[in-house]
């Protein structure tokens, strides 16, 4: 069963928890200078909440931080190192070497996770996360990253409906939206794939009705194709908030999907 979630800004999370009832699968981002442990006491006080499965994305880490994260986990969570690395790797002086370093770091992360006691390791699911647009439109070849992707328990591809199509009154067809993630999963020989970030701007000329219908179609296509989870990027800074005038239909559709995520997940 495909689960659905909501990614939103840290400061908006309490309001969104009230709005949606629960956030399902939701992302927690930490920059290269932020430690996963945060020195704020138990992680349980600010990551885990009823009906939520944390998806923790870090750009750098120490073994001590991640050991603490895994040890203190109240339940299952997903962990990603350096999500969407394509643009950075492509801009590096030696993309092949940069890609190898990314893959090698995933190898060390997998070794660290697997070295934990079985009951601890079982809660931590690894998910390399790539970017659909970088592959489809910017032409980044994912074959450079396959060795690292193969070390995850699932593969994630952040997949947004294309803004250029929305500007012309169109929505990226669900099959076209999801195909890169499905194809990558096929290349890796796994059925475990997800869309950690999905979003869709309201298309030009749409009063919001078609937007809600489009979100429903993506939900249906994701479930039919066997996605582990799909989470909406409900962030104000990128214009993806669903809780604004004109997007009532989309909000109702996504809220219904999130409510289907088991409360004890």
Secondary structure as the mmCIF struct_conf table of DSSP 4:
data_model
#
loop_
_struct_conf.conf_type_id
_struct_conf.id
_struct_conf.beg_label_comp_id
_struct_conf.beg_label_asym_id
_struct_conf.beg_label_seq_id
_struct_conf.end_label_comp_id
_struct_conf.end_label_asym_id
_struct_conf.end_label_seq_id
STRN STRN1 UNK A 3 UNK A 7
HELX_RH_3T_P HELX_RH_3T_P1 UNK A 10 UNK A 12
HELX_RH_AL_P HELX_RH_AL_P1 UNK A 13 UNK A 20
BEND BEND1 UNK A 21 UNK A 21
STRN STRN2 UNK A 24 UNK A 30
TURN_TY1_P TURN_TY1_P1 UNK A 32 UNK A 33
BEND BEND2 UNK A 36 UNK A 37
TURN_TY1_P TURN_TY1_P2 UNK A 38 UNK A 39
BEND BEND3 UNK A 40 UNK A 41
HELX_RH_3T_P HELX_RH_3T_P2 UNK A 43 UNK A 45
TURN_TY1_P TURN_TY1_P3 UNK A 46 UNK A 47
TURN_TY1_P TURN_TY1_P4 UNK A 50 UNK A 51
STRN STRN3 UNK A 52 UNK A 58
BEND BEND4 UNK A 59 UNK A 60
HELX_RH_AL_P HELX_RH_AL_P2 UNK A 63 UNK A 72
BEND BEND5 UNK A 74 UNK A 75
STRN STRN4 UNK A 77 UNK A 81
BEND BEND6 UNK A 82 UNK A 84
HELX_RH_AL_P HELX_RH_AL_P3 UNK A 86 UNK A 91
BEND BEND7 UNK A 92 UNK A 93
HELX_RH_AL_P HELX_RH_AL_P4 UNK A 95 UNK A 115
BEND BEND8 UNK A 116 UNK A 116
HELX_RH_AL_P HELX_RH_AL_P5 UNK A 118 UNK A 121
TURN_TY1_P TURN_TY1_P5 UNK A 122 UNK A 123
STRN STRN5 UNK A 124 UNK A 131
HELX_RH_AL_P HELX_RH_AL_P6 UNK A 132 UNK A 136
TURN_TY1_P TURN_TY1_P6 UNK A 137 UNK A 137
BEND BEND9 UNK A 138 UNK A 138
HELX_RH_3T_P HELX_RH_3T_P3 UNK A 142 UNK A 145
HELX_RH_AL_P HELX_RH_AL_P7 UNK A 146 UNK A 149
TURN_TY1_P TURN_TY1_P7 UNK A 150 UNK A 151
BEND BEND10 UNK A 152 UNK A 153
STRN STRN6 UNK A 154 UNK A 158
HELX_RH_AL_P HELX_RH_AL_P8 UNK A 163 UNK A 166
TURN_TY1_P TURN_TY1_P8 UNK A 167 UNK A 169
HELX_RH_AL_P HELX_RH_AL_P9 UNK A 174 UNK A 188
TURN_TY1_P TURN_TY1_P9 UNK A 189 UNK A 189
BEND BEND11 UNK A 191 UNK A 191
STRN STRN7 UNK A 193 UNK A 198
HELX_LH_PP_P HELX_LH_PP_P1 UNK A 201 UNK A 203
TURN_TY1_P TURN_TY1_P10 UNK A 204 UNK A 205
BEND BEND12 UNK A 208 UNK A 208
HELX_RH_AL_P HELX_RH_AL_P10 UNK A 209 UNK A 225
TURN_TY1_P TURN_TY1_P11 UNK A 226 UNK A 226
BEND BEND13 UNK A 228 UNK A 228
STRN STRN8 UNK A 229 UNK A 233
HELX_RH_3T_P HELX_RH_3T_P4 UNK A 236 UNK A 238
TURN_TY1_P TURN_TY1_P12 UNK A 239 UNK A 239
BEND BEND14 UNK A 242 UNK A 244
TURN_TY1_P TURN_TY1_P13 UNK A 245 UNK A 246
HELX_RH_AL_P HELX_RH_AL_P11 UNK A 248 UNK A 259
TURN_TY1_P TURN_TY1_P14 UNK A 260 UNK A 260
BEND BEND15 UNK A 261 UNK A 261
TURN_TY1_P TURN_TY1_P15 UNK A 263 UNK A 264
#
